[in-house]
Amino acid sequence: MALMITDECINCDVCEPACPNQAISMGAEFYQIDPARCTECVGHFDEPQCVTLCPVACIP
């Protein structure tokens, strides 16, 4: 199941380069995750990198 970024995102630019699947991109107002590409980092990391690195916990 794909993760999602809430409107609490502060556009800090930390998550986008950390995504091994290039599933994160800038949306109209804040970053968004492409559900077709998001694997929650399975096969790459033990924990989703965007969740781990997010300073405001906007990726529940």
MOKA-V203647 format. One record per pair of residues at least 4 apart in sequence whose ideal C-beta (glycine too) atoms are under 8 Angstrom apart, sorted by the first residue. I is the first residue (numbers start at 1). J is the second residue. If there is no record, write none. Layout:
BEGIN
<<I:J> <I:J>>
END
This chain:
BEGIN
<<1:40> <2:23> <2:33> <2:34> <2:35> <2:36> <2:37> <2:38> <2:40> <3:33> <3:38> <3:40> <3:48> <3:50> <3:51> <3:59> <3:60> <4:32> <4:33> <4:35> <4:59> <4:60> <5:9> <5:15> <5:24> <5:30> <5:31> <5:32> <5:33> <5:50> <5:58> <5:59> <6:58> <6:59> <6:60> <7:29> <7:30> <7:58> <8:56> <8:57> <8:58> <9:30> <9:31> <9:56> <9:58> <10:30> <10:55> <10:56> <10:58> <11:26> <11:30> <11:31> <12:54> <12:55> <12:56> <13:17> <14:18> <14:53> <14:54> <14:55> <15:19> <15:24> <15:31> <15:49> <15:50> <15:53> <15:54> <15:59> <16:24> <16:25> <16:26> <16:31> <18:49> <18:50> <18:53> <19:23> <19:24> <19:38> <19:49> <19:50> <20:41> <20:44> <20:45> <20:49> <21:37> <21:38> <21:39> <21:41> <21:44> <22:37> <23:33> <23:34> <23:35> <23:36> <23:37> <23:38> <23:39> <24:31> <24:32> <24:33> <24:34> <24:50> <25:31> <25:32> <25:34> <26:30> <26:31> <26:32> <27:31> <27:32> <33:37> <33:38> <33:50> <33:59> <34:38> <39:43> <39:44> <40:48> <41:45> <41:46> <41:47> <41:48> <41:49> <44:49> <45:49> <47:51> <47:52> <48:52> <48:59> <49:53> <50:54> <50:59> <51:59> <54:58> <54:59>>
END
